[in-house]
């Protein structure tokens, strides 16, 4: 039996009103989402927050991002690198009991987790970091599953709104911001993913050595909600309306550099 199915999730989650959250999700607009503050029991959250490595330590453990659209961010996906409280959090979020609650709230049945945490796990953004507006990869190709929900748990010890790092949802044209949430400690945000579920993080302006920590996990179904016809795409970035230089110069130049690099690697 899967160890995640033996967990009493309410040992770790604080009580929340699923009926209220279901109503919130279904009435949250074109990009459906919900948020739960004080998501984890306070004592458990305290151990989770303490289990994140520093940004400097994480650089040696995970994947670092240093691109125009994603910079000063580290991602650690390998569960064996997690300290026990983060392994427990991962098990709770992957459990059949929790996935059943998500199905009740969202109406999306037969949700699958991802034991490999592709693109998920520990996310640490250092002061000066950025993650521009984007749509994530849409298909878990190894298992031919379609991404349906993203879940984020914000886990910094403390956070002030003036430090930036806010989570955003945008309309399909990335012309209007639909939702913004500061990454306050122990806040959970869940949103439905699609070909136009554009989201991002505002630039992080925290003091030095104060990182924006979060844990991310994604949920999938065997069938797509849209006519994808099995067509995979990787992350697609878009510039915000006020990011003229990024849209017209910086992003095209980086894309050109990538294409040249790929072409050179293919050259015998």
Secondary structure, DSSP 8 states (H G I E B T S, - for coil): --GGGG--GGGTB----HHHHHHHHHTS-SS-EEEESS-B-HHHHHHHHHTS--HHHHHTTSEEEESSSEEEEEEE--GGGS-HHHHHHHHHHHSHHHHHHHHHHH---S-B--TT-TT-EEEEEEEEEEEEEEE---EETTTTEEEEEEEEEE--S---GGGB--EEEE-TTSSSEEEEE---TT-EEEEE--TT--EEE--B---TT--EEEEEEEEEESS-SS--TT-----EE---TT-HHIIIIIHHHHHHHHHHHHHHHH--
